[in-house]
Amino acid sequence: MSRGSGHAITRRQVLAAGAAWVIAPTLLAQPRWPYPTLKGEAPLVIAHRGASGHRPEHTLAAYALAIEQGADFIEPDLVVTRDGMLIARHENDLALTTDVASRPQFAAKRRTQTVDGKEISSWFSEDFTLAEIRELRAIERFARERPQNAALDGRYGIATFNEVVALAAGAPRPVGLYPELKHAAHFAAKGLPVEPRLAEALRAPAAQKLPVIVQSFERQALRRFAELSSAPRVMLLGRPVTAVELRELAAEVQGIGVAKSLVYPRDATGSIGMPTALVEEAHALGLTVHAWTFRAEDGFLPSNLRGQLPRELELFFAAGVDGVFSDSPDVAVAARSAVRDARPKEPTKGG
C-alpha cells in the first residue's frame, strides 16, 4: 500500500519523528475512537502473561490482577506435560520461571534437547507429570528489572489452562482468553500435540462463555487448529513480511500479532520516529493488528521514551493498532482512557 493514503498523511500530521508528541485536535473531535483501527473501535488491552509487570508471569495471581486492572483479554501461553495436560508457561523450559533447579528430586530430569532449532540444557514440561508440576513454584523471569516480583518467588504455583479458564469465567466482568500455541511442532513430534488439547478445552461449558483468540508463531499449528475450532486466529510475526506474504496470511487468519519494531522501527540509538505502513496494509486486507510487548521498565522502552510507557502506547494507538499486549495492563487501560476521553476545549464566549 502507498504511504500516501489518507491515513498515512494524517499520521504524519499527528506524529513528529520522536520529538513532538502533539495530538491533532481535529482527530480528537471525532465521536468514535480517534485513530484508524480496523473497525473504528478502541484497541484491546491484552494482559501479556497476565499482569506480569506486577506479579510473576502466568500465575493465577497475575491473571487475576490483570482482570482487576481492566484488561480485555488475558494471555496464557500453553505447553504440555508428560501426561498431556496444558499448563500456562511461556516455554517448555521450566528453569526460566520455576524453582525446578532447586528441587533435588528432579535433578535427574535435567537433559539436553533441541527445541525449535535451538539446543537447550534444562528441565522440560514434557518430562513432568502434572502431579510433579504441582510441586514447583513460580519465580520471576526479570528479577533484576522487577525486584518487587522477585520478592514473591515461591508464593505461587503453576496454573493449568483449565484453571485459567475457570478464573476468567468467574470474573466479575467480561474478559477474554488469548492463548498461544507454544512449540507446537516440537510437542507434536513427541506425540503430545497441543492443538487438539486446546480445541477440546475450549469446548468446555465455562470456556464457551468466553471470547477467545488463538495465536501462534507457527503457521502450520494455526492451520491444524482451524480444522478443530472456529475460534479466531492470529499469526505472530517477529520479522517483516512482504505484501505477498501478508495477502496469503489474510486468507488464513483474522489478524497478526506483531513485534513493536514492525510498526515503529528503532534507529541505531534505540529511538523511534515515524511508523511503517504495516498497520494500513494489514487493515486493507481485513486483518487486525495487535502489537507486542509494552513494558514499563526503561530497558524495554525506546531510548527517546524512557519512563514514558503511556506515550509509547499513545503513539501505537495513533498508528491504528487494534490491540496491545502489555505487562502493565493498568497503564495501557489508563492510556487508552486518556485518549478516548480527550476532547478539544470548547471556545469561550466572546473569546
C-alpha positions as CSV (number, residue, x, y, z in Angstrom):
1,M,0.0,0.0,0.0
2,S,1.1,3.5,-0.7
3,R,2.1,5.6,2.2
4,G,0.4,8.5,0.5
5,S,-3.0,7.2,1.6
6,G,-5.3,9.4,3.8
7,H,-4.3,7.5,7.0
8,A,-0.6,7.9,6.3
9,I,-0.9,11.6,5.7
10,T,-3.0,12.1,8.9
11,R,-0.4,10.1,10.8
12,R,2.4,12.3,9.6
13,Q,0.4,15.3,10.8
14,V,-0.2,13.7,14.2
15,L,3.3,12.2,14.8
16,A,6.5,14.1,14.6
17,A,9.6,11.9,14.4
18,G,10.4,11.0,18.0
19,A,10.1,14.6,19.3
20,A,6.7,16.5,19.1
21,W,4.1,14.4,20.8
22,V,1.1,16.6,19.9
23,I,-2.3,15.1,19.2
24,A,-4.2,16.9,16.4
25,P,-7.4,18.4,17.9
26,T,-9.3,17.6,14.7
27,L,-8.8,13.9,15.3
28,L,-9.8,14.1,18.9
29,A,-13.0,15.8,17.9
30,Q,-14.2,12.6,16.2
31,P,-17.1,10.9,18.2
32,R,-15.6,7.4,18.0
33,W,-12.0,6.2,18.7
34,P,-9.9,8.9,17.1
35,Y,-7.4,6.7,15.4
36,P,-7.7,4.4,12.4
37,T,-8.3,0.9,13.8
38,L,-9.8,-1.7,11.5
39,K,-13.4,-1.2,12.8
40,G,-13.0,2.2,14.3
41,E,-13.2,0.7,17.8
42,A,-10.8,1.3,20.7
43,P,-7.9,-1.1,20.8
44,L,-7.9,-4.1,23.0
45,V,-5.7,-4.3,26.1
46,I,-4.3,-7.8,26.3
47,A,-2.6,-8.7,29.6
48,H,0.7,-10.2,28.5
49,R,1.2,-13.3,30.6
50,G,-1.2,-11.7,33.0
51,A,-0.3,-8.5,34.8
52,S,3.3,-9.8,34.6
53,G,4.8,-6.4,35.4
54,H,3.3,-6.7,38.9
55,R,3.2,-10.5,39.6
56,P,5.3,-13.4,38.4
57,E,4.1,-14.3,34.9
58,H,1.5,-16.9,34.1
59,T,0.4,-17.3,37.6
60,L,-3.3,-17.1,38.6
61,A,-2.3,-14.1,40.7
62,A,-1.0,-12.3,37.6
63,Y,-4.2,-13.2,35.7
64,A,-6.5,-12.1,38.5
65,L,-4.7,-8.8,38.9
66,A,-4.9,-8.2,35.1
67,I,-8.7,-8.7,35.3
68,E,-8.9,-6.3,38.2
69,Q,-6.9,-3.7,36.3
70,G,-9.3,-3.8,33.4
71,A,-7.7,-5.9,30.7
72,D,-9.9,-7.1,27.9
73,F,-8.1,-10.3,27.4
74,I,-5.6,-12.4,29.5
75,E,-2.9,-14.3,27.6
76,P,-1.9,-17.8,28.7
77,D,1.0,-19.3,26.8
78,L,0.4,-23.1,26.7
79,V,2.8,-26.0,26.9
80,V,2.2,-29.7,27.6
81,T,3.1,-32.1,30.4
82,R,4.1,-35.7,30.0
83,D,0.6,-36.8,30.8
84,G,-0.9,-34.4,28.2
85,M,-2.1,-31.5,30.4
86,L,-2.0,-27.9,29.2
87,I,-0.2,-25.6,31.6
88,A,0.5,-21.9,31.4
89,R,4.2,-21.3,30.8
90,H,5.9,-19.2,28.2
91,E,8.1,-22.1,27.1
92,N,8.6,-25.7,28.0
93,D,12.0,-24.8,29.6
94,L,10.9,-24.8,33.2
95,A,14.1,-23.4,34.7
96,L,13.4,-19.9,33.5
97,T,10.3,-19.3,35.5
98,T,10.1,-22.0,38.2
99,D,12.3,-23.2,41.0
100,V,12.8,-26.6,39.4
101,A,16.6,-26.2,39.6
102,S,16.5,-26.1,43.4
103,R,14.4,-29.3,43.6
104,P,16.8,-32.3,44.3
105,Q,14.0,-34.8,43.5
106,F,14.1,-33.6,39.9
107,A,17.8,-33.3,39.4
108,A,17.9,-36.4,37.2
109,K,15.4,-34.9,34.8
110,R,17.8,-32.3,33.5
111,R,18.8,-33.1,29.9
112,T,19.7,-31.5,26.6
113,Q,17.5,-31.4,23.6
114,T,16.7,-29.3,20.5
115,V,13.6,-27.1,20.8
116,D,12.5,-25.1,17.7
117,G,16.1,-25.4,16.3
118,K,17.9,-24.4,19.5
119,E,19.9,-26.8,21.7
120,I,18.9,-26.3,25.4
121,S,20.0,-28.0,28.5
122,S,17.3,-27.7,31.2
123,W,14.2,-29.3,32.6
124,F,11.2,-29.6,30.2
125,S,7.5,-29.7,30.8
126,E,7.0,-32.8,28.6
127,D,9.2,-34.8,31.1
128,F,7.0,-33.9,34.1
129,T,3.5,-35.2,35.0
130,L,1.0,-32.6,36.2
131,A,1.4,-34.0,39.7
132,E,5.2,-33.3,39.6
133,I,4.5,-29.8,38.1
134,R,2.3,-29.1,41.2
135,E,5.5,-29.5,43.3
136,L,7.1,-26.5,41.6
137,R,6.7,-22.8,42.4
138,A,6.9,-19.8,40.1
139,I,9.8,-17.4,40.1
140,E,10.2,-14.0,38.4
141,R,11.9,-14.1,35.0
142,F,13.1,-10.5,35.1
143,A,14.4,-10.5,38.7
144,R,16.8,-7.6,38.2
145,E,14.2,-5.3,36.5
146,R,11.3,-6.4,38.8
147,P,12.6,-6.9,42.3
148,Q,9.1,-6.5,43.6
149,N,8.1,-9.5,41.7
150,A,11.2,-11.5,42.7
151,A,10.2,-10.9,46.3
152,L,7.1,-13.1,45.5
153,D,9.2,-16.1,44.3
154,G,7.9,-19.3,45.7
155,R,4.5,-17.9,46.6
156,Y,2.5,-19.1,43.6
157,G,2.1,-22.5,41.9
158,I,1.9,-23.3,38.2
159,A,-1.5,-22.9,36.6
160,T,-3.3,-25.3,34.3
161,F,-5.2,-23.9,31.4
162,N,-8.4,-25.2,32.9
163,E,-7.7,-23.1,36.0
164,V,-7.2,-20.0,33.9
165,V,-10.5,-20.7,32.1
166,A,-12.3,-21.1,35.4
167,L,-10.8,-17.8,36.7
168,A,-11.9,-15.9,33.6
169,A,-15.3,-17.5,33.6
170,G,-15.8,-16.5,37.2
171,A,-14.5,-12.9,36.8
172,P,-16.8,-10.1,38.0
173,R,-16.8,-8.6,34.5
174,P,-16.4,-9.9,30.9
175,V,-12.8,-10.9,30.0
176,G,-11.5,-12.9,27.1
177,L,-8.7,-15.6,26.6
178,Y,-5.9,-15.2,24.2
179,P,-3.9,-18.5,24.4
180,E,-0.8,-19.1,22.4
181,L,0.2,-22.5,21.0
182,K,3.8,-22.8,22.1
183,H,6.3,-25.3,20.5
184,A,3.5,-26.9,18.5
185,A,5.7,-28.8,16.1
186,H,8.0,-29.9,18.9
187,F,5.2,-31.3,21.0
188,A,3.5,-33.0,18.0
189,A,6.8,-34.8,17.3
190,K,6.7,-36.2,20.8
191,G,3.1,-37.4,20.5
192,L,1.7,-34.5,22.6
193,P,0.1,-32.2,20.0
194,V,-1.2,-29.0,21.6
195,E,-3.8,-28.0,19.1
196,P,-6.4,-30.8,19.8
197,R,-5.9,-30.3,23.5
198,L,-6.7,-26.6,23.3
199,A,-9.6,-27.2,21.0
200,E,-11.0,-29.7,23.5
201,A,-10.5,-27.4,26.4
202,L,-12.4,-24.6,24.6
203,R,-15.4,-26.9,24.2
204,A,-15.9,-27.0,27.9
205,P,-19.0,-25.1,29.1
206,A,-17.0,-22.5,31.0
207,A,-14.7,-21.7,28.0
208,Q,-17.7,-21.4,25.6
209,K,-18.9,-18.4,27.6
210,L,-15.6,-16.5,26.9
211,P,-14.3,-14.6,23.9
212,V,-11.3,-16.4,22.6
213,I,-8.5,-15.6,20.2
214,V,-5.8,-18.2,19.5
215,Q,-2.2,-17.2,18.4
216,S,1.0,-18.8,17.3
217,F,4.3,-18.2,15.6
218,E,3.7,-21.5,13.8
219,R,1.5,-21.2,10.7
220,Q,1.0,-24.9,10.4
221,A,-0.2,-25.0,14.0
222,L,-2.9,-22.4,13.2
223,R,-3.9,-24.4,10.2
224,R,-4.3,-27.5,12.2
225,F,-6.2,-25.7,14.9
226,A,-8.5,-24.2,12.3
227,E,-9.6,-27.7,11.4
228,L,-10.7,-28.3,15.1
229,S,-12.1,-24.9,16.2
230,S,-13.8,-21.8,14.8
231,A,-12.0,-19.5,17.2
232,P,-10.4,-16.5,15.6
233,R,-6.7,-16.9,14.9
234,V,-3.7,-14.5,14.9
235,M,-0.4,-15.2,13.3
236,L,2.5,-13.8,15.3
237,L,5.3,-12.0,13.4
238,G,8.7,-11.1,14.6
239,R,10.1,-10.2,11.3
240,P,8.9,-8.0,8.3
241,V,6.7,-9.7,5.8
242,T,6.2,-9.0,2.1
243,A,3.0,-7.8,0.6
244,V,2.5,-11.3,-0.9
245,E,3.0,-12.9,2.5
246,L,0.6,-10.6,4.1
247,R,-2.1,-11.4,1.4
248,E,-1.5,-15.1,2.0
249,L,-2.0,-14.7,5.7
250,A,-5.2,-12.7,5.2
251,A,-6.6,-15.8,3.5
252,E,-5.9,-18.0,6.6
253,V,-6.1,-15.9,9.8
254,Q,-8.1,-13.0,11.2
255,G,-5.2,-10.9,12.5
256,I,-1.5,-10.5,13.0
257,G,0.4,-10.1,16.3
258,V,3.5,-8.0,15.5
259,A,6.7,-7.1,17.3
260,K,6.7,-3.3,18.1
261,S,9.6,-2.8,15.8
262,L,7.5,-3.7,12.8
263,V,5.3,-0.7,13.5
264,Y,7.9,1.7,14.8
265,P,11.4,0.7,13.8
266,R,14.2,1.8,16.1
267,D,17.3,3.5,14.9
268,A,20.9,2.9,15.9
269,T,20.3,4.8,19.2
270,G,17.2,2.8,20.1
271,S,14.9,5.7,19.3
272,I,11.6,5.5,17.4
273,G,10.3,8.0,14.9
274,M,7.7,7.6,12.1
275,P,5.6,4.4,11.8
276,T,5.8,2.0,8.9
277,A,2.8,1.3,6.6
278,L,2.2,-2.2,8.1
279,V,-0.9,-1.3,10.0
280,E,-2.5,0.3,7.0
281,E,-1.6,-2.6,4.7
282,A,-2.9,-5.2,7.1
283,H,-6.2,-3.2,7.6
284,A,-6.6,-3.0,3.8
285,L,-6.7,-6.8,3.8
286,G,-9.1,-7.0,6.7
287,L,-6.5,-8.1,9.3
288,T,-6.4,-6.8,12.8
289,V,-3.0,-5.8,14.2
290,H,-2.0,-6.4,17.8
291,A,1.4,-5.2,18.9
292,W,3.8,-6.7,21.5
293,T,5.2,-6.2,24.1
294,F,4.7,-3.0,26.1
295,R,6.7,-2.9,29.3
296,A,7.2,-0.1,31.8
297,E,10.9,-0.6,32.6
298,D,13.4,1.6,30.7
299,G,15.4,-1.3,29.4
300,F,12.4,-2.3,27.3
301,L,11.3,1.2,26.1
302,P,12.7,3.2,23.1
303,S,15.6,5.4,24.2
304,N,13.6,8.6,23.4
305,L,10.7,7.4,25.6
306,R,12.4,6.2,28.8
307,G,10.0,6.4,31.7
308,Q,7.2,7.2,29.3
309,L,5.2,4.0,28.6
310,P,1.9,5.9,28.3
311,R,3.4,8.0,25.5
312,E,4.7,4.9,23.7
313,L,1.2,3.4,23.9
314,E,-0.3,6.6,22.6
315,L,2.0,6.5,19.6
316,F,0.9,3.0,18.8
317,F,-2.7,3.9,19.3
318,A,-2.2,6.8,16.8
319,A,-0.7,4.3,14.4
320,G,-4.0,2.5,14.3
321,V,-3.2,-0.8,16.1
322,D,-6.2,-2.8,17.2
323,G,-4.7,-4.1,20.4
324,V,-1.6,-4.0,22.6
325,F,0.0,-6.7,24.7
326,S,1.2,-5.2,27.9
327,D,2.9,-6.4,31.0
328,S,1.2,-3.5,32.8
329,P,-2.5,-3.6,31.7
330,D,-3.3,-0.9,34.2
331,V,-1.0,1.6,32.4
332,A,-2.4,0.5,29.0
333,V,-6.0,0.9,30.2
334,A,-5.3,4.3,31.6
335,A,-3.5,5.4,28.4
336,R,-6.5,4.2,26.3
337,S,-8.9,6.1,28.5
338,A,-6.9,9.3,28.3
339,V,-7.0,9.2,24.5
340,R,-10.7,8.3,24.4
341,D,-11.7,10.9,26.9
342,A,-9.6,13.7,25.4
343,R,-11.6,16.4,23.6
344,P,-10.7,19.8,22.4
345,K,-11.8,22.6,24.7
346,E,-14.9,24.5,23.7
347,P,-14.1,28.1,22.7
348,T,-15.2,30.6,25.4
349,K,-17.9,33.1,24.5
350,G,-16.6,36.3,23.3
351,G,-13.1,34.9,23.2
